[in-house]
Amino acid sequence: MKQLKPIILGLLLTVSFACSEDSENVAIINDGDDTVNQLEETVLDEAIVLDNLKIDGATKKSGAPTPNGAISFQLDNPSTSAFLKTGFTIDIKETSDAFVGAYLQIKSIDGDVAGEYWDISNISSKSGPVKTKSADSKKTMFSKNGRAIGITGGSITVNFLDAIQPGKFCYAICVYDGSGNITLPTEVCVEVESWGGNSTITGSWGFVSEEDIENGVSDGVIKVGEEYCEESSFYCANVTPSKEIVYEYCDKIITLDLSFNSDGTYVLNETYEFSDIDYDASQFNCVAVGVYETSYYKSEGKWAYDEEEEVLTLIEFYYDEDGDSETIPDGEAFFQGTTYVSDNILTITDTEIYDNNTYEWILKFSKK
């Protein structure tokens, strides 16, 4: 079922670098945007970056690891963006060579290497992408649950302390097994994004519509206030022979407002309705007994815009879901997608390839 509850929560973090070639979609960057974006070109000192990383289960060591290439690994779609406080993640593909930890070195983009490195022994499990959330479940983007020794894939969360500011640096990572074998390193250069960065996005926006496209085929456009329903059924055991009861369950976005402030903060407020059936009552009465609920979600945090790739990222630092609230000190990646403004319409697109299928979500908001 295509769930619209909540719509932004249904779009988990994916890096979708797809630039628009339509001149109407190219955001106009003003002088303030230029200043913000110039900060991101700063060459960060490798020693300062190394000393101001926060990695669960990691120990800082002197010198450098000595790879022998006896085992191998690959990164899974490494991101070239990092974010203040929240940092970045390193996803490792499933591999035939089991490993027990990873070594992380920091380099400047000029090639200077820090004199120490991080030995990371606690690597989190990494699940496949999920595009929907239940109304009563807050799913974090970066797993922090420990994996057993001898893993073949996983994810590393690298948070930043406050001394790391916008700019660029590189990291080299290799993994090692329990027999002293160390893979050859893989190097990735990242840009630490400033908060904000696109004045055309700044302001208040109201949800207009969502379109879901699977393998190039649209599932239709659902507008604000419209129900999206799918058919299901159950068998009533109270009659002989048992009788199939067909019913519909529906979702509806009532309101979904996004506010992007010039200081790089954002606020999202969403109210939505959804329906299902009371299964026990439906079985007893041998008819679908509907259950209707209204729910609410609020998210607050920081936003960043990659002007080269036209990618918007939301980092969540606080949420409230029907009174269940949490403050997230380091922030969590909440959403990322290609974003542009044209004719006072904000269009956000998220594209993902999973199990040889291509999924695309197109969200439109109007300027308030």
C-alpha positions in Angstrom: 0.0 0.0 0.0 1.2 3.5 -0.7 1.0 5.1 2.7 0.8 8.8 3.1 1.2 8.8 6.9 3.3 10.7 7.4 4.4 11.6 3.8 7.8 13.0 4.6 8.5 10.2 7.1 7.8 7.8 4.3 10.8 9.1 2.4 13.8 7.7 4.2 17.3 9.0 3.7 18.7 8.3 0.2 21.3 10.2 -1.7 19.6 11.0 -5.0 22.0 13.2 -7.0 19.9 14.1 -10.1 20.5 17.6 -11.4 17.8 19.4 -13.4 18.7 20.7 -16.9 15.6 22.8 -17.1 16.7 26.4 -16.9 13.4 27.3 -15.2 14.3 25.0 -12.3 17.7 26.5 -11.5 17.4 28.5 -8.3 18.8 32.0 -8.3 21.5 32.3 -5.6 21.8 35.7 -4.0 24.9 37.3 -2.3 23.9 35.7 1.0 23.8 32.3 -0.6 27.2 32.9 -2.1 28.7 33.7 1.3 27.3 30.5 2.8 28.4 28.4 -0.2 31.9 29.9 -0.1 32.4 28.7 3.4 31.9 25.1 2.2 35.0 25.5 0.0 37.2 26.0 3.0 40.0 23.4 3.2 39.6 21.8 6.7 42.7 20.9 8.7 43.0 17.1 8.9 44.2 17.1 12.5 41.2 19.3 13.7 38.8 17.0 11.9 40.3 13.9 13.3 40.3 15.2 16.9 36.6 16.3 16.7 34.9 13.2 15.5 32.5 11.3 17.8 32.3 7.6 16.8 30.7 5.0 19.0 33.0 2.1 19.9 36.1 3.8 18.4 39.6 4.4 19.8 42.1 7.0 18.5 45.6 5.5 17.8 48.9 6.9 16.7 50.5 6.2 13.4 48.7 4.6 10.5 47.4 1.1 9.6 49.3 -1.1 7.2 47.0 -2.7 4.6 48.0 -6.0 3.0 44.9 -6.4 0.7 44.4 -10.0 1.8 40.6 -9.3 2.2 38.4 -6.9 0.3 35.3 -4.7 0.8 33.3 -2.0 -0.9 31.4 1.0 0.3 27.7 1.3 -0.5 26.9 4.5 -2.4 29.2 6.7 -0.2 27.8 10.2 0.3 30.0 13.3 -0.5 28.1 15.5 1.9 28.4 15.8 5.7 26.5 18.0 8.1 27.3 20.0 11.2 26.9 18.0 14.4 25.3 15.1 12.7 28.3 14.3 10.5 27.9 11.4 8.0 27.6 7.7 7.7 29.8 5.1 6.1 27.8 2.1 4.6 29.7 -1.1 3.8 28.3 -3.5 1.3 27.8 -7.2 2.2 31.0 -9.0 1.3 32.3 -12.5 1.2 35.2 -11.6 3.6 34.1 -11.2 7.2 35.7 -8.5 9.2 35.7 -7.4 12.9 36.4 -3.6 12.6 37.5 -0.7 10.5 40.3 1.9 10.5 39.5 5.5 9.6 42.1 8.1 8.5 41.5 11.7 7.9 43.1 13.7 5.1 42.9 17.3 3.9 41.9 17.8 0.3 45.5 18.9 -0.3 46.7 15.4 0.6 48.0 15.9 4.1 47.2 13.0 6.4 46.6 13.2 10.2 49.2 11.5 12.4 46.5 9.4 14.1 43.6 7.3 13.1 40.4 5.8 14.5 40.1 2.1 15.2 36.3 1.3 15.1 35.3 -2.0 16.6 31.5 -1.4 16.9 29.8 -1.4 13.5 26.1 -1.2 13.3 23.7 -3.4 11.3 22.4 -1.9 8.1 19.0 -2.8 6.7 17.6 -2.3 3.3 15.7 0.9 2.4 12.2 1.3 3.8 9.8 3.8 2.4 6.9 3.7 4.8 6.4 4.1 8.5 3.6 3.0 10.7 1.8 5.8 12.4 3.1 4.7 15.8 6.7 4.1 15.0 9.6 6.5 14.7 12.4 4.8 12.7 15.8 6.3 13.1 18.0 6.8 10.0 21.2 5.6 11.4 21.2 2.4 13.4 23.3 2.4 16.6 22.7 -1.3 17.5 25.9 -3.3 17.8 26.7 -6.2 15.5 28.4 -9.4 16.5 32.0 -10.1 15.7 32.6 -11.4 12.2 30.2 -9.3 10.2 30.1 -9.0 6.4 28.5 -5.6 6.1 27.3 -2.7 8.1 27.2 1.0 8.8 29.3 3.5 10.8 27.9 6.7 12.2 30.4 9.5 12.4 29.2 12.6 14.4 31.0 15.9 14.6 31.9 18.0 17.6 31.4 21.8 17.4 34.9 22.6 16.3 34.2 21.1 12.8 32.9 23.9 10.6 31.7 24.0 7.0 34.4 23.0 4.5 36.0 20.0 2.8 38.1 17.1 3.8 38.7 13.5 2.8 38.7 10.2 4.7 40.3 6.8 3.9 38.7 3.7 5.4 39.7 0.0 5.4 38.3 -2.9 7.3 40.2 -5.7 9.1 39.6 -9.3 10.2 40.6 -11.2 13.3 43.7 -12.6 11.6 45.5 -9.3 11.0 44.4 -8.9 7.4 43.5 -5.4 6.3 41.8 -4.3 3.1 43.2 -1.7 0.8 41.8 1.7 1.7 38.9 3.4 0.0 39.0 7.2 -0.1 36.0 9.6 -0.1 36.1 13.4 -0.1 33.2 15.1 1.6 31.8 18.7 1.9 30.5 19.8 5.3 27.4 21.7 4.4 26.5 25.0 5.9 22.9 25.4 7.3 20.6 27.0 4.8 22.2 28.0 1.5 19.3 28.7 -0.9 17.2 31.9 -0.3 14.5 30.8 -2.8 13.6 27.9 -0.4 13.3 30.2 2.6 9.7 30.8 3.6 6.5 28.8 4.4 5.1 26.1 2.1 1.9 24.2 2.1 1.6 20.6 0.7 -0.2 20.4 -2.7 0.3 16.9 -4.0 2.3 13.7 -4.2 3.0 11.4 -7.1 4.5 8.0 -6.8 6.2 6.4 -9.8 7.4 2.8 -9.9 9.6 1.7 -12.8 8.4 4.6 -14.8 4.7 4.0 -14.2 2.8 6.6 -12.2 0.5 5.5 -9.5 -1.4 8.8 -9.9 -1.3 12.2 -8.2 -2.9 12.5 -4.8 -3.7 16.0 -3.7 -4.0 17.4 -0.2 -7.3 16.4 1.4 -7.8 13.5 -1.1 -8.1 9.9 0.1 -5.9 7.2 -1.3 -7.5 3.8 -0.8 -6.6 0.3 -1.5 -8.7 -2.9 -1.4 -8.1 -5.8 1.0 -10.2 -8.6 2.4 -10.6 -11.1 5.2 -12.6 -14.4 5.6 -15.4 -14.5 8.1 -15.3 -17.7 10.1 -18.8 -17.2 11.7 -20.6 -18.6 8.7 -20.4 -21.9 6.8 -18.8 -21.9 4.3 -16.5 -19.1 5.3 -17.3 -15.8 3.5 -14.8 -13.4 2.0 -15.4 -9.8 3.1 -13.9 -7.1 0.9 -13.1 -3.7 2.3 -11.0 -0.6 1.7 -8.4 1.1 3.9 -7.5 4.7 3.2 -5.0 7.5 3.9 -5.5 11.2 3.7 -3.2 14.2 4.3 -5.2 17.0 6.0 -2.3 19.5 6.3 1.4 19.3 5.7 3.3 22.6 6.2 7.0 23.2 5.9 8.8 26.3 7.0 12.4 27.0 6.1 14.0 29.9 8.0 17.0 32.0 6.9 19.0 30.9 9.9 19.0 27.3 8.6 16.2 25.9 10.8 13.1 24.2 9.6 9.7 23.2 11.1 7.4 20.6 9.7 3.8 20.1 10.8 1.6 17.3 9.5 -1.9 16.1 10.3 -3.3 13.0 8.5 -6.1 10.5 8.7 -6.0 6.8 8.1 -8.6 4.0 8.3 -8.5 0.3 8.8 -10.9 -2.3 10.4 -11.5 -3.6 13.8 -10.6 -7.2 13.0 -12.3 -8.9 16.0 -15.5 -6.8 15.6 -15.5 -7.4 11.8 -15.2 -11.2 12.4 -18.0 -11.2 15.0 -20.4 -9.2 12.8 -19.2 -10.8 9.5 -18.9 -7.3 8.0 -16.1 -4.7 7.8 -16.2 -2.5 10.9 -14.2 0.6 10.1 -11.7 2.3 12.5 -10.7 5.9 11.7 -7.8 7.8 13.3 -6.3 11.2 13.1 -2.6 11.6 13.8 -0.1 14.4 14.1 3.6 14.8 13.5 5.9 17.7 14.1 9.6 17.8 13.2 12.2 20.6 14.0 15.8 20.8 12.9 18.2 22.2 10.4 18.2 22.3 6.6 21.1 22.4 4.1 21.1 22.8 0.4 23.8 21.5 -2.0 23.7 24.0 -4.8 25.8 21.9 -7.2 23.5 18.9 -7.0 20.3 20.7 -6.1 19.8 18.4 -3.1 17.9 19.5 0.0 18.7 17.7 3.3 16.7 17.9 6.6 18.5 17.0 9.8 16.0 16.4 12.6 16.9 17.5 16.2 13.4 17.2 17.7 10.1 15.5 16.9 6.6 15.1 18.4 4.4 12.3 17.2 1.0 12.4 18.8 2.5 13.6 22.1 5.5 11.2 22.0 8.4 13.6 21.7 12.2 13.3 21.7 15.1 15.7 21.4 18.0 14.3 19.3 21.3 15.9 20.5 23.4 15.0 17.5 20.5 15.2 15.0 19.5 12.5 12.6 19.1 12.6 8.8 15.4 13.0 8.2 15.0 13.5 4.5 17.1 14.1 1.4 16.0 14.8 -2.2 16.5 16.9 -5.3 14.7 20.2 -4.8 13.9 23.3 -6.9 11.5 26.2 -6.9 9.6 27.3 -10.1 6.6 29.7 -10.2 6.2 29.6 -6.4 6.0 25.8 -6.4 8.6 23.9 -4.4 9.2 20.4 -5.9 11.0 17.7 -4.0 11.9 14.5 -5.7 13.4 11.4 -4.1 14.6 8.5 -6.3 15.7 5.1 -5.2 16.7 1.8 -6.8 16.0 -1.2 -4.7 15.8 -4.9 -5.7 16.1 -3.9 -9.4 13.1 -1.6 -9.1 13.1 2.2 -9.4 10.9 4.2 -7.1 10.3 7.9 -7.4 8.4 10.2 -5.1 7.5 13.7 -6.3 6.1 16.1 -3.7 4.9 19.6 -4.5 4.3 22.5 -2.1 3.0 26.0 -2.8 4.3 29.3 -1.3 2.1 30.6 1.5 
